Amino acid sequence: NAGVTQTPKFRVLKTGQSMTLLCAQDMNHEYMYWYRQDPGMGLRLIHYSVGEGTTAKGEVPDGYNVSRLKKQNFLLGLESAAPSQTSVYFCASTFDRVYGYTFGSGTRLTVV
Amino acid sequence: KQEVTQIPAALSVPEGENLVLNCSFTDSAIYNLQWFRQDPGKGLTSLLLIQSSQREQTSGRLNASLDKSSGRSTLYIAASQPGDSATYLCAVSNDYKLSFGAGTTVTVRA
């Protein structure tokens, strides 16, 4: 089915380890986003991209990097994981700002 | 900065009662407003999308209104069922991003 696919679904990291979360969409969407969701904090925007080769910072970008080398993929990297990055990460995409957003099923990350 | 507030934070009703969920936002220069449903431990499912030029949108038992000038939206769920138990999130689109409220957690008692 068409949609937004996130890989992996679950991960446990040790403090200081690095990892990359992959988001893939097959809807030819221009805009892609990474959010994190924490209890009592709601969803907060980490980074976003308005097209292939572009990235921009959101509300909480520190400790994360992103890349959008291909239009269909948006990667979120943690270079040196910290316990404060324990969260559920959601990827989203949309064709244009006037359209609705489609979300992936999330990645649960625990940093110990 | 866009601020989105959802009231109440939690709601418990008996089956069959109508639900009224409120969302307010501070910046009225929005492209659209989207209501999502989130079940525990799951992702976000889009329920309704209201464009900034629209006043309301309906899908089955769900109806959402939008008053852009006053910065308010209301989601109505008619004749609630236990399967409607979930967290409902309101999100507004402006600039290049979607800003979320903290959600209303609904429990429908059988």
Backbone of each chain as ProteinMPNN parsed JSONL, in Angstrom:
{"seq_chain_A": "NAGVTQTPKFRVLKTGQSMTLLCAQDMNHEYMYWYRQDPGMGLRLIHYSVGEGTTAKGEVPDGYNVSRLKKQNFLLGLESAAPSQTSVYFCASTFDRVYGYTFGSGTRLTVV", "coords_chain_A": {"N_chain_A": [[0.831, -1.194, 0.0], [0.419, 2.282, -0.687], [2.212, 4.873, 1.008], [3.828, 6.022, 4.04], [6.778, 4.728, 5.161], [8.578, 3.629, 7.918], [11.767, 2.769, 9.178], [14.014, 1.452, 11.607], [11.332, -0.218, 13.466], [11.551, -0.486, 16.189], [14.164, 0.198, 18.539], [17.007, -0.193, 20.588], [19.496, 1.672, 22.039], [22.841, 2.215, 23.208], [24.162, 4.788, 25.3], [25.939, 7.22, 23.522], [26.236, 5.738, 21.207], [25.659, 5.566, 17.634], [23.085, 6.03, 15.147], [20.861, 5.559, 12.328], [17.711, 6.596, 11.261], [15.319, 5.588, 8.925], [13.131, 6.992, 6.577], [10.708, 6.404, 4.192], [8.8, 7.312, 1.375], [6.233, 6.703, -1.021], [4.679, 8.369, -2.531], [5.339, 10.466, -4.083], [5.761, 12.834, -2.734], [6.687, 16.194, -1.968], [7.414, 17.461, 0.439], [8.889, 16.573, 3.503], [9.104, 15.36, 6.881], [10.46, 15.14, 10.215], [9.354, 14.226, 13.354], [9.306, 14.194, 16.948], [7.788, 12.451, 19.651], [6.852, 12.9, 22.886], [5.77, 12.019, 26.184], [3.386, 14.242, 27.524], [4.496, 16.341, 26.12], [3.669, 16.467, 23.542], [3.795, 16.422, 19.923], [6.809, 17.342, 18.44], [8.635, 19.239, 16.105], [11.538, 18.163, 14.473], [13.42, 18.218, 12.22], [12.997, 19.275, 8.803], [12.164, 18.933, 5.272], [11.885, 20.564, 2.203], [12.1, 19.664, -0.304], [13.912, 17.545, -2.621], [17.306, 17.287, -1.716], [17.256, 19.414, 0.048], [17.228, 20.67, 3.427], [16.018, 21.639, 6.666], [15.981, 23.252, 9.897], [13.889, 22.399, 12.657], [11.889, 22.783, 15.59], [13.329, 21.423, 17.629], [16.187, 20.679, 16.952], [18.736, 19.994, 17.897], [21.383, 17.677, 18.299], [20.652, 16.011, 16.309], [20.892, 15.003, 12.844], [20.076, 15.357, 9.372], [19.285, 14.046, 6.097], [18.43, 14.38, 2.639], [18.796, 12.939, 0.081], [17.554, 11.577, -1.955], [14.36, 12.025, -3.4], [12.325, 10.428, -2.359], [13.208, 9.539, 0.09], [14.009, 10.223, 3.51], [16.347, 10.766, 5.855], [17.133, 10.383, 9.284], [19.61, 11.12, 11.537], [21.399, 10.128, 14.448], [24.171, 11.113, 15.987], [25.598, 10.75, 18.376], [24.117, 9.152, 20.662], [21.894, 10.131, 23.327], [20.373, 9.701, 26.578], [18.227, 11.52, 26.721], [17.205, 11.498, 24.228], [15.543, 9.406, 24.021], [12.525, 8.387, 22.793], [9.511, 8.502, 20.79], [9.661, 8.434, 17.368], [8.376, 10.065, 14.58], [7.803, 10.085, 11.13], [6.689, 12.208, 8.511], [4.873, 13.197, 5.558], [3.987, 15.357, 2.788], [2.329, 16.493, -0.181], [2.04, 19.169, -0.791], [1.795, 22.274, 1.021], [-0.913, 22.847, 1.294], [-2.17, 20.508, 1.299], [-3.178, 17.503, 3.056], [-1.314, 15.839, 5.652], [0.603, 12.82, 5.74], [1.392, 10.254, 7.943], [4.012, 8.107, 9.165], [4.277, 4.905, 10.9], [5.868, 5.09, 13.106], [8.9, 5.051, 15.12], [10.159, 3.491, 17.865], [12.474, 4.512, 20.082], [14.902, 3.728, 22.43], [17.285, 4.942, 24.622], [19.883, 3.87, 26.519]], "CA_chain_A": [[0.0, 0.0, 0.0], [1.135, 3.546, -0.71], [2.255, 5.487, 2.322], [5.105, 6.377, 4.631], [7.345, 3.573, 5.847], [9.704, 3.945, 8.8], [12.624, 1.65, 9.548], [13.3, 0.298, 12.154], [10.165, 0.102, 14.299], [12.029, -0.435, 17.566], [15.622, 0.122, 18.658], [17.613, 0.184, 21.87], [20.876, 2.115, 21.849], [23.594, 2.632, 24.386], [24.617, 6.172, 25.241], [27.135, 7.427, 22.713], [26.153, 5.039, 19.927], [25.02, 6.313, 16.557], [22.171, 5.253, 14.319], [20.096, 6.299, 11.321], [16.325, 6.194, 11.034], [14.969, 5.784, 7.522], [11.746, 7.25, 6.21], [10.516, 6.285, 2.753], [7.424, 7.511, 0.915], [6.074, 6.38, -2.445], [3.566, 9.194, -3.013], [5.929, 11.585, -4.816], [5.593, 14.044, -1.937], [7.826, 17.112, -1.926], [7.762, 17.856, 1.792], [9.031, 15.478, 4.472], [9.303, 15.882, 8.232], [10.718, 14.262, 11.355], [8.837, 14.69, 14.637], [9.423, 13.304, 18.09], [6.63, 12.539, 20.525], [7.177, 12.579, 24.271], [4.614, 12.198, 27.073], [3.203, 15.585, 28.047], [5.131, 17.367, 25.261], [3.081, 16.464, 22.217], [4.723, 16.201, 18.803], [7.674, 18.485, 18.173], [9.323, 19.12, 14.83], [12.99, 18.099, 14.612], [13.922, 18.77, 10.966], [12.106, 19.032, 7.689], [12.734, 19.125, 3.943], [10.869, 21.055, 1.259], [12.37, 19.075, -1.61], [15.161, 16.774, -2.714], [18.535, 18.048, -1.525], [17.077, 20.499, 1.011], [16.86, 20.358, 4.803], [15.888, 22.83, 7.506], [15.801, 22.937, 11.3], [12.6, 22.625, 13.28], [11.911, 23.292, 16.969], [14.267, 20.721, 18.514], [17.13, 20.026, 16.046], [20.043, 19.694, 18.486], [21.694, 16.263, 18.479], [20.168, 15.259, 15.14], [21.191, 15.494, 11.506], [19.181, 14.769, 8.378], [19.678, 14.146, 4.691], [17.375, 14.078, 1.662], [19.52, 12.761, -1.178], [16.552, 11.16, -2.925], [13.072, 12.631, -3.083], [11.448, 9.535, -1.611], [13.796, 9.136, 1.368], [14.447, 11.267, 4.44], [17.082, 10.057, 6.893], [17.396, 11.095, 10.536], [20.77, 10.528, 12.182], [21.834, 10.491, 15.798], [25.61, 10.855, 15.952], [26.024, 10.278, 19.695], [22.824, 9.107, 21.336], [21.8, 10.477, 24.736], [19.09, 9.253, 27.147], [17.181, 12.507, 26.434], [16.675, 11.232, 22.892], [14.55, 8.346, 24.13], [11.289, 8.99, 22.324], [8.92, 7.895, 19.604], [9.95, 9.303, 16.229], [7.436, 9.941, 13.475], [8.072, 10.739, 9.863], [5.474, 12.618, 7.818], [5.111, 13.803, 4.257], [2.847, 15.949, 2.113], [2.631, 16.95, -1.532], [2.16, 20.624, -0.706], [1.3, 22.75, 2.324], [-2.377, 22.905, 1.357], [-2.669, 19.144, 1.365], [-3.022, 16.842, 4.343], [-0.063, 15.151, 5.941], [0.542, 11.385, 5.986], [2.402, 9.882, 8.93], [4.449, 6.731, 9.318], [3.806, 4.233, 12.112], [6.717, 5.458, 14.225], [10.049, 4.273, 15.594], [10.365, 3.641, 19.311], [13.902, 4.477, 20.379], [15.286, 3.83, 23.839], [18.731, 5.115, 24.812], [20.181, 3.485, 27.915]], "C_chain_A": [[0.865, 1.243, 0.0], [1.135, 4.147, 0.678], [3.661, 5.846, 2.73], [5.591, 5.196, 5.462], [8.559, 3.991, 6.651], [10.452, 2.671, 9.18], [13.715, 2.124, 10.48], [12.076, 0.737, 12.946], [10.548, 0.241, 15.769], [13.561, -0.486, 17.559], [16.019, 0.518, 20.06], [19.074, 0.508, 21.604], [21.546, 2.357, 23.195], [24.027, 4.079, 24.207], [25.926, 6.267, 24.471], [27.123, 6.709, 21.373], [25.461, 5.921, 18.889], [24.049, 5.41, 15.816], [21.472, 6.183, 13.334], [18.711, 5.711, 11.214], [15.98, 6.54, 9.579], [13.476, 6.006, 7.376], [11.651, 7.197, 4.692], [9.048, 6.494, 2.421], [7.362, 7.284, -0.586], [4.937, 7.173, -3.076], [4.054, 10.415, -3.802], [5.76, 12.916, -4.069], [6.865, 14.874, -1.912], [8.337, 17.327, -0.51], [7.836, 16.636, 2.708], [9.494, 16.032, 5.807], [9.706, 14.768, 9.198], [10.213, 14.951, 12.62], [9.257, 13.701, 15.721], [8.227, 13.537, 19.008], [7.014, 12.04, 21.913], [5.956, 12.826, 25.139], [4.562, 13.618, 27.621], [3.77, 16.691, 27.193], [4.475, 17.439, 23.893], [4.112, 16.142, 21.151], [5.495, 17.478, 18.525], [8.504, 18.211, 16.926], [10.841, 19.161, 15.033], [13.657, 18.775, 13.405], [12.883, 18.523, 9.884], [12.822, 19.324, 6.372], [11.619, 19.554, 3.001], [11.135, 20.553, -0.153], [13.699, 18.336, -1.588], [16.37, 17.692, -2.566], [18.427, 19.187, -0.53], [16.772, 19.952, 2.393], [16.775, 21.657, 5.586], [15.615, 22.395, 8.943], [14.378, 23.235, 11.752], [12.777, 23.181, 14.674], [13.021, 22.706, 17.815], [15.326, 19.987, 17.698], [18.434, 19.537, 16.684], [20.217, 18.2, 18.721], [21.265, 15.389, 17.31], [20.715, 15.867, 13.841], [20.295, 14.753, 10.523], [19.784, 14.893, 6.994], [18.515, 13.731, 3.811], [18.046, 14.018, 0.291], [18.594, 12.326, -2.302], [15.195, 11.685, -2.479], [12.242, 11.744, -2.169], [11.959, 9.181, -0.221], [14.222, 10.335, 2.209], [15.058, 10.558, 5.638], [17.311, 10.957, 8.101], [18.539, 10.381, 11.247], [20.986, 11.049, 13.589], [23.31, 10.136, 15.858], [26.122, 10.269, 17.259], [24.795, 10.302, 20.602], [22.934, 9.426, 22.828], [20.454, 9.999, 25.283], [17.935, 10.218, 26.868], [16.571, 12.324, 25.048], [15.778, 9.995, 22.87], [13.188, 8.945, 23.811], [10.673, 8.092, 21.263], [9.081, 8.897, 18.467], [8.976, 9.008, 15.098], [7.942, 10.714, 12.264], [6.736, 11.092, 9.217], [5.84, 13.2, 6.466], [3.824, 14.412, 3.728], [3.279, 16.431, 0.739], [2.878, 18.454, -1.543], [1.499, 21.061, 0.585], [-0.206, 22.777, 2.421], [-3.004, 21.521, 1.405], [-2.489, 18.589, 2.775], [-1.687, 16.122, 4.441], [-0.333, 13.677, 6.192], [1.698, 11.015, 6.905], [2.769, 8.399, 8.826], [3.988, 6.181, 10.653], [4.718, 4.456, 13.309], [7.869, 4.507, 14.48], [10.209, 4.553, 17.084], [11.833, 3.455, 19.62], [14.117, 4.652, 21.87], [16.8, 3.936, 23.91], [19.033, 4.868, 26.282], [21.617, 3.857, 28.285]], "O_chain_A": [[1.93, 1.261, 0.618], [0.187, 3.965, 1.442], [4.564, 5.96, 1.901], [4.891, 4.726, 6.359], [9.467, 4.635, 6.125], [9.848, 1.637, 9.464], [14.328, 3.149, 10.179], [11.815, 1.933, 13.08], [9.927, 1.009, 16.505], [14.172, -1.121, 16.699], [15.452, 1.438, 20.65], [19.799, -0.291, 21.011], [20.887, 2.664, 24.189], [24.235, 4.536, 23.083], [26.877, 5.524, 24.715], [27.916, 7.037, 20.491], [24.774, 6.887, 19.223], [24.17, 4.186, 15.849], [21.485, 7.406, 13.478], [18.54, 4.498, 11.093], [16.301, 7.618, 9.08], [12.664, 5.301, 7.975], [12.415, 7.859, 3.989], [8.163, 5.944, 3.075], [8.289, 7.615, -1.325], [4.307, 6.719, -4.031], [3.261, 11.292, -4.145], [5.633, 13.976, -4.682], [7.972, 14.341, -1.843], [9.546, 17.371, -0.28], [6.954, 15.777, 2.688], [10.189, 17.047, 5.862], [9.337, 13.607, 9.018], [10.581, 16.086, 12.923], [9.525, 12.532, 15.447], [7.721, 14.652, 19.13], [7.445, 10.9, 22.082], [5.182, 13.743, 24.867], [5.561, 14.139, 28.119], [3.56, 17.866, 27.491], [4.708, 18.395, 23.153], [5.192, 15.639, 21.461], [4.916, 18.555, 18.391], [9.005, 17.106, 16.72], [11.365, 20.069, 15.679], [14.364, 19.772, 13.551], [12.005, 17.673, 10.028], [13.921, 19.879, 6.349], [10.535, 18.97, 3.005], [10.465, 20.973, -1.096], [14.498, 18.482, -0.664], [16.45, 18.739, -3.207], [19.42, 19.872, -0.283], [16.139, 18.905, 2.53], [17.389, 22.657, 5.213], [15.087, 21.309, 9.182], [13.748, 24.189, 11.296], [13.698, 23.958, 14.927], [13.603, 23.411, 18.64], [15.364, 18.758, 17.746], [19.159, 18.75, 16.076], [19.334, 17.536, 19.264], [21.486, 14.177, 17.316], [20.963, 17.069, 13.753], [19.815, 13.656, 10.81], [20.662, 15.718, 6.743], [17.721, 12.861, 4.168], [17.889, 14.912, -0.54], [18.817, 12.663, -3.464], [14.93, 11.773, -1.28], [11.531, 12.245, -1.298], [11.228, 8.586, 0.57], [14.728, 11.329, 1.688], [14.369, 9.832, 6.354], [17.64, 12.136, 7.962], [18.454, 9.186, 11.527], [20.788, 12.228, 13.883], [23.659, 8.958, 15.787], [26.984, 9.391, 17.251], [24.473, 11.317, 21.22], [23.899, 9.06, 23.498], [19.488, 9.903, 24.527], [16.784, 9.789, 26.787], [15.543, 12.923, 24.732], [15.309, 9.587, 21.807], [12.744, 9.887, 24.467], [11.236, 7.063, 20.889], [8.688, 10.057, 18.586], [8.777, 7.857, 14.711], [8.436, 11.837, 12.372], [5.761, 10.355, 9.362], [6.969, 13.641, 6.25], [2.725, 14.048, 4.146], [4.45, 16.74, 0.518], [3.79, 18.948, -2.205], [0.729, 20.307, 1.181], [-0.744, 22.734, 3.527], [-4.22, 21.382, 1.537], [-1.741, 19.141, 3.582], [-1.031, 15.84, 3.438], [-1.354, 13.312, 6.776], [2.84, 11.412, 6.674], [1.95, 7.561, 8.45], [3.38, 6.895, 11.45], [4.378, 4.052, 14.421], [7.831, 3.333, 14.114], [10.371, 5.699, 17.503], [12.379, 2.366, 19.44], [13.599, 5.579, 22.492], [17.515, 3.119, 23.33], [18.519, 5.552, 27.167], [22.048, 3.613, 29.412]]}, "seq_chain_B": "KQEVTQIPAALSVPEGENLVLNCSFTDSAIYNLQWFRQDPGKGLTSLLLIQSSQREQTSGRLNASLDKSSGRSTLYIAASQPGDSATYLCAVSNDYKLSFGAGTTVTVRA", "coords_chain_B": {"N_chain_B": [[5.306, 32.402, 16.804], [3.423, 29.503, 16.266], [0.913, 28.458, 18.472], [-0.839, 25.76, 19.724], [-3.726, 24.681, 21.315], [-5.502, 22.238, 23.125], [-8.585, 21.428, 24.473], [-10.912, 19.5, 26.388], [-8.114, 18.01, 28.253], [-8.554, 15.379, 28.813], [-11.295, 13.098, 28.545], [-14.19, 11.424, 29.569], [-16.863, 9.457, 28.705], [-20.206, 8.008, 28.647], [-21.21, 5.302, 26.521], [-22.783, 6.183, 23.467], [-23.176, 8.837, 23.96], [-22.679, 12.162, 22.673], [-19.579, 13.512, 21.494], [-17.495, 16.324, 22.095], [-14.79, 18.022, 21.056], [-12.286, 20.405, 21.541], [-10.204, 22.807, 19.898], [-7.745, 25.299, 19.778], [-5.909, 27.964, 18.21], [-3.13, 30.209, 17.771], [-2.125, 31.743, 15.626], [-3.719, 32.871, 12.894], [-3.122, 32.652, 10.228], [-3.298, 30.236, 8.486], [-2.892, 27.289, 6.396], [-4.411, 24.985, 6.44], [-6.306, 22.802, 8.646], [-5.949, 19.888, 10.499], [-7.382, 16.95, 11.802], [-6.379, 14.268, 13.821], [-6.317, 10.816, 14.797], [-5.004, 8.873, 17.424], [-4.144, 5.762, 18.523], [-3.185, 3.932, 21.484], [0.294, 3.488, 21.558], [0.496, 3.482, 18.817], [0.577, 4.828, 15.408], [-0.31, 7.962, 13.755], [-3.528, 8.555, 12.581], [-5.194, 10.073, 9.983], [-8.152, 11.938, 10.274], [-9.91, 14.075, 9.497], [-9.6, 16.768, 7.199], [-9.505, 20.196, 7.004], [-9.67, 22.841, 4.859], [-8.367, 26.206, 4.808], [-10.233, 27.906, 3.718], [-12.629, 26.712, 4.15], [-15.568, 26.012, 6.183], [-16.5, 23.806, 7.494], [-16.167, 20.206, 7.749], [-17.132, 16.91, 6.983], [-17.346, 13.469, 7.894], [-18.868, 10.564, 7.937], [-19.751, 9.783, 11.201], [-18.326, 11.868, 12.158], [-17.697, 15.331, 12.49], [-16.168, 18.325, 11.715], [-15.546, 21.665, 12.56], [-14.413, 24.919, 11.522], [-13.253, 28.022, 12.553], [-11.53, 30.348, 11.382], [-10.886, 33.024, 11.829], [-11.261, 33.438, 14.539], [-9.569, 31.608, 15.517], [-10.261, 28.885, 16.101], [-11.296, 25.447, 16.293], [-13.594, 22.749, 16.212], [-14.204, 19.41, 16.955], [-16.706, 17.15, 16.418], [-18.102, 14.161, 17.525], [-20.522, 11.968, 16.828], [-22.896, 9.986, 18.658], [-21.186, 8.23, 20.368], [-18.906, 5.406, 20.532], [-17.405, 2.514, 22.136], [-15.157, 1.881, 20.611], [-14.282, 4.326, 19.787], [-12.548, 5.255, 21.611], [-9.552, 6.802, 22.217], [-6.67, 8.913, 21.562], [-7.083, 12.184, 20.446], [-5.791, 14.356, 18.118], [-5.142, 17.689, 17.218], [-3.987, 19.589, 14.489], [-2.324, 22.289, 12.939], [-1.53, 23.832, 9.851], [0.924, 25.941, 8.838], [3.335, 28.231, 7.421], [5.972, 26.148, 6.656], [5.273, 23.905, 8.026], [3.646, 21.606, 10.341], [1.849, 22.217, 13.236], [1.201, 20.947, 16.434], [-1.431, 20.27, 18.822], [-1.579, 19.17, 22.287], [-3.341, 17.127, 22.538], [-6.463, 15.353, 23.115], [-7.525, 12.931, 25.274], [-9.738, 10.389, 24.924], [-12.182, 8.429, 26.507], [-14.572, 6.033, 26.064], [-17.148, 4.662, 27.731], [-18.546, 1.448, 28.009]], "CA_chain_B": [[5.274, 30.952, 16.831], [2.062, 28.974, 16.389], [0.605, 27.704, 19.678], [-2.095, 25.03, 19.551], [-4.209, 24.21, 22.608], [-6.665, 21.373, 23.053], [-9.326, 21.322, 25.725], [-10.143, 19.179, 27.592], [-6.999, 17.092, 28.056], [-9.115, 14.037, 28.884], [-12.751, 13.097, 28.53], [-14.761, 10.092, 29.721], [-18.307, 9.547, 28.482], [-20.867, 6.718, 28.415], [-21.5, 4.986, 25.123], [-23.977, 6.817, 22.919], [-23.131, 10.29, 24.14], [-21.921, 12.892, 21.659], [-18.302, 14.05, 21.954], [-17.12, 17.646, 21.587], [-13.372, 18.259, 21.333], [-11.96, 21.766, 21.144], [-8.834, 23.132, 19.508], [-7.553, 26.719, 19.485], [-4.577, 28.261, 17.709], [-2.85, 31.633, 17.965], [-1.848, 32.403, 14.36], [-4.821, 32.504, 11.994], [-2.626, 32.531, 8.84], [-3.068, 28.798, 8.283], [-3.322, 26.689, 5.132], [-5.473, 24.051, 6.763], [-6.288, 22.198, 9.976], [-6.152, 18.445, 10.343], [-7.627, 16.183, 13.016], [-5.832, 12.925, 13.786], [-6.585, 9.897, 15.888], [-3.853, 8.047, 17.767], [-4.373, 4.702, 19.483], [-1.976, 3.734, 22.314], [1.426, 2.805, 20.949], [0.351, 3.45, 17.365], [0.826, 6.047, 14.666], [-1.39, 8.936, 13.598], [-4.457, 8.319, 11.481], [-5.908, 11.299, 9.644], [-9.61, 11.831, 10.323], [-10.525, 15.123, 8.69], [-8.762, 17.889, 6.78], [-10.316, 21.363, 6.666], [-8.897, 23.908, 4.25], [-8.58, 27.492, 5.478], [-11.41, 28.56, 3.133], [-13.821, 25.946, 4.501], [-16.117, 26.218, 7.521], [-16.638, 22.521, 8.145], [-15.908, 18.997, 6.974], [-17.863, 15.803, 7.599], [-17.074, 12.106, 7.45], [-19.624, 9.646, 8.776], [-20.192, 10.344, 12.477], [-17.414, 12.955, 12.519], [-17.88, 16.642, 11.871], [-15.227, 19.304, 12.254], [-15.774, 23.044, 12.14], [-13.245, 25.794, 11.592], [-13.449, 29.468, 12.544], [-10.149, 30.785, 11.275], [-10.708, 34.37, 12.372], [-11.164, 33.378, 16.007], [-8.56, 30.611, 15.859], [-10.881, 27.762, 16.794], [-11.892, 24.324, 15.581], [-14.268, 21.798, 17.087], [-14.478, 18.09, 16.396], [-17.881, 16.51, 16.994], [-18.273, 12.744, 17.214], [-21.893, 11.637, 17.202], [-23.23, 8.634, 19.139], [-19.875, 7.612, 20.608], [-18.801, 3.955, 20.723], [-16.139, 2.169, 22.812], [-14.075, 1.911, 19.621], [-13.82, 5.709, 19.59], [-11.559, 5.549, 22.661], [-8.245, 7.085, 21.611], [-6.264, 10.31, 21.714], [-7.382, 12.961, 19.252], [-4.831, 15.444, 17.973], [-5.435, 18.76, 16.282], [-2.736, 20.12, 13.94], [-2.532, 23.37, 11.971], [-0.458, 23.968, 8.876], [1.317, 27.238, 8.319], [4.719, 28.211, 6.967], [6.266, 24.87, 6.024], [5.175, 22.826, 8.994], [2.423, 21.286, 11.055], [1.996, 22.403, 14.675], [0.242, 20.08, 17.098], [-1.848, 20.382, 20.202], [-1.145, 18.034, 23.122], [-4.293, 16.047, 22.378], [-7.525, 15.031, 24.063], [-7.67, 11.479, 25.412], [-11.167, 10.073, 25.074], [-12.577, 7.084, 26.932], [-16.006, 5.795, 25.929], [-17.478, 3.549, 28.614], [-19.636, 0.601, 27.508]], "C_chain_B": [[3.844, 30.473, 17.059], [1.935, 28.169, 17.675], [-0.764, 27.066, 19.49], [-2.486, 24.433, 20.899], [-5.447, 23.363, 22.42], [-7.276, 21.221, 24.444], [-10.577, 20.48, 25.475], [-8.964, 18.252, 27.276], [-7.477, 15.645, 28.07], [-10.625, 14.138, 29.047], [-13.231, 11.657, 28.67], [-16.274, 10.202, 29.62], [-18.905, 8.151, 28.362], [-21.156, 6.537, 26.925], [-22.798, 5.646, 24.68], [-23.989, 8.327, 23.044], [-22.321, 10.928, 23.009], [-20.661, 13.489, 22.277], [-18.039, 15.406, 21.309], [-15.684, 17.935, 22.023], [-12.985, 19.613, 20.747], [-10.472, 21.951, 20.859], [-8.763, 24.632, 19.235], [-6.113, 26.955, 19.05], [-4.384, 29.768, 17.667], [-2.628, 32.398, 16.663], [-2.881, 31.953, 13.326], [-4.389, 32.369, 10.53], [-2.28, 31.079, 8.542], [-3.486, 28.38, 6.886], [-4.499, 25.761, 5.367], [-5.329, 23.572, 8.198], [-6.665, 20.737, 9.802], [-6.384, 17.833, 11.724], [-7.105, 14.763, 12.803], [-6.35, 12.124, 14.976], [-5.317, 9.091, 16.141], [-4.267, 7.043, 18.838], [-3.077, 4.454, 20.253], [-0.902, 2.935, 21.595], [1.397, 2.744, 19.438], [0.679, 4.794, 16.732], [-0.406, 6.933, 14.591], [-2.225, 8.61, 12.376], [-5.232, 9.604, 11.221], [-7.41, 11.054, 9.627], [-10.271, 12.816, 9.361], [-9.5, 16.209, 8.396], [-9.687, 19.026, 6.388], [-9.396, 22.426, 6.081], [-9.256, 25.242, 4.912], [-9.821, 28.214, 4.957], [-12.716, 27.855, 3.499], [-14.268, 26.252, 5.929], [-16.28, 24.896, 8.265], [-16.366, 21.387, 7.168], [-16.547, 17.848, 7.73], [-17.408, 14.479, 7.015], [-17.777, 11.164, 8.404], [-20.13, 10.32, 10.043], [-19.341, 11.536, 12.922], [-17.738, 14.224, 11.747], [-16.904, 17.605, 12.529], [-15.555, 20.675, 11.688], [-14.489, 23.844, 12.292], [-13.701, 27.252, 11.551], [-12.053, 30.079, 12.575], [-9.93, 32.135, 11.952], [-10.567, 34.375, 13.89], [-10.155, 32.331, 16.459], [-9.112, 29.405, 16.583], [-11.374, 26.7, 15.82], [-12.516, 23.395, 16.612], [-14.514, 20.513, 16.326], [-15.649, 17.488, 17.159], [-17.904, 15.049, 16.571], [-19.643, 12.348, 17.746], [-21.986, 10.192, 17.688], [-21.968, 7.808, 19.39], [-19.985, 6.112, 20.903], [-17.49, 3.652, 21.452], [-14.939, 2.199, 21.876], [-13.568, 3.306, 19.309], [-12.786, 6.107, 20.638], [-10.174, 5.649, 22.043], [-7.842, 8.498, 22.014], [-6.469, 11.015, 20.385], [-6.486, 14.201, 19.235], [-5.297, 16.418, 16.903], [-4.098, 19.312, 15.787], [-3.05, 21.184, 12.895], [-1.296, 23.525, 11.107], [-0.251, 25.429, 8.523], [2.823, 27.262, 8.139], [4.945, 26.863, 6.271], [6.015, 23.699, 6.958], [3.806, 22.726, 9.632], [2.704, 21.444, 12.544], [0.852, 21.683, 15.382], [-0.183, 20.593, 18.461], [-1.404, 19.14, 20.958], [-2.131, 16.882, 23.077], [-5.36, 15.985, 23.461], [-7.679, 13.519, 24.091], [-9.104, 11.162, 25.78], [-11.34, 8.633, 25.504], [-14.091, 7.001, 26.829], [-16.34, 4.532, 26.702], [-18.68, 2.777, 28.076], [-20.765, 0.491, 28.523]], "O_chain_B": [[3.142, 30.976, 17.937], [2.758, 27.294, 17.941], [-1.731, 27.743, 19.141], [-1.682, 23.762, 21.547], [-6.34, 23.717, 21.65], [-6.596, 20.934, 25.429], [-11.257, 20.691, 24.47], [-8.84, 17.767, 26.152], [-6.883, 14.784, 27.421], [-11.157, 15.103, 29.596], [-12.742, 10.767, 27.974], [-16.896, 10.957, 30.367], [-18.198, 7.205, 28.015], [-21.322, 7.505, 26.182], [-23.784, 5.665, 25.416], [-24.717, 9.016, 22.329], [-21.403, 10.317, 22.463], [-20.667, 13.919, 23.43], [-18.324, 15.611, 20.129], [-15.402, 18.074, 23.213], [-13.316, 19.925, 19.602], [-9.613, 21.338, 21.491], [-9.621, 25.179, 18.542], [-5.205, 26.236, 19.468], [-5.35, 30.52, 17.542], [-2.916, 33.594, 16.603], [-2.906, 30.787, 12.933], [-5.204, 32.009, 9.68], [-1.111, 30.734, 8.367], [-4.327, 29.026, 6.26], [-5.46, 25.747, 4.599], [-4.357, 23.896, 8.88], [-7.582, 20.399, 9.053], [-5.683, 18.15, 12.685], [-7.345, 14.14, 11.769], [-6.757, 12.672, 16.0], [-4.637, 8.676, 15.203], [-4.69, 7.428, 19.929], [-1.991, 4.729, 19.743], [-1.157, 1.843, 21.088], [2.194, 2.026, 18.834], [1.011, 5.762, 17.416], [-1.407, 6.694, 15.265], [-1.701, 8.414, 11.279], [-5.853, 10.158, 12.129], [-7.882, 10.081, 9.039], [-11.086, 12.433, 8.522], [-8.649, 16.527, 9.227], [-10.56, 18.852, 5.538], [-8.448, 22.861, 6.736], [-10.327, 25.379, 5.504], [-10.401, 29.04, 5.663], [-13.796, 28.357, 3.187], [-13.479, 26.685, 6.769], [-16.212, 24.851, 9.493], [-16.338, 21.571, 5.951], [-16.515, 17.807, 8.96], [-17.124, 14.367, 5.822], [-17.343, 10.981, 9.541], [-20.854, 11.314, 9.974], [-19.617, 12.142, 13.957], [-18.009, 14.207, 10.546], [-16.828, 17.686, 13.755], [-15.809, 20.826, 10.493], [-13.605, 23.499, 13.075], [-14.43, 27.667, 10.65], [-11.473, 30.299, 13.639], [-8.894, 32.354, 12.579], [-9.853, 35.202, 14.457], [-9.912, 32.181, 17.657], [-8.525, 28.939, 17.56], [-11.802, 26.991, 14.703], [-12.029, 23.272, 17.736], [-14.978, 20.532, 15.186], [-15.6, 17.333, 18.379], [-17.743, 14.737, 15.391], [-19.894, 12.386, 18.951], [-21.274, 9.305, 17.216], [-21.717, 6.815, 18.708], [-20.983, 5.623, 21.433], [-16.558, 4.454, 21.393], [-13.827, 2.508, 22.301], [-12.543, 3.463, 18.646], [-12.208, 7.191, 20.554], [-9.685, 4.703, 21.425], [-8.578, 9.191, 22.717], [-6.08, 10.509, 19.333], [-6.432, 14.974, 20.192], [-5.775, 16.028, 15.838], [-3.173, 19.486, 16.579], [-3.94, 21.001, 12.064], [-0.167, 23.369, 11.572], [-1.142, 26.078, 7.974], [3.518, 26.39, 8.66], [4.175, 26.491, 5.386], [6.503, 22.598, 6.701], [2.948, 23.598, 9.497], [3.669, 20.883, 13.063], [-0.308, 21.791, 14.986], [0.582, 21.254, 19.164], [-0.915, 18.179, 20.364], [-1.814, 15.778, 23.521], [-5.183, 16.495, 24.567], [-7.932, 12.895, 23.061], [-9.615, 11.606, 26.808], [-10.726, 7.726, 24.942], [-14.807, 7.8, 27.432], [-15.865, 3.448, 26.361], [-19.703, 3.368, 27.729], [-21.763, -0.183, 28.266]]}, "name": "protein", "num_of_chains": 2, "seq": "NAGVTQTPKFRVLKTGQSMTLLCAQDMNHEYMYWYRQDPGMGLRLIHYSVGEGTTAKGEVPDGYNVSRLKKQNFLLGLESAAPSQTSVYFCASTFDRVYGYTFGSGTRLTVVKQEVTQIPAALSVPEGENLVLNCSFTDSAIYNLQWFRQDPGKGLTSLLLIQSSQREQTSGRLNASLDKSSGRSTLYIAASQPGDSATYLCAVSNDYKLSFGAGTTVTVRA"}
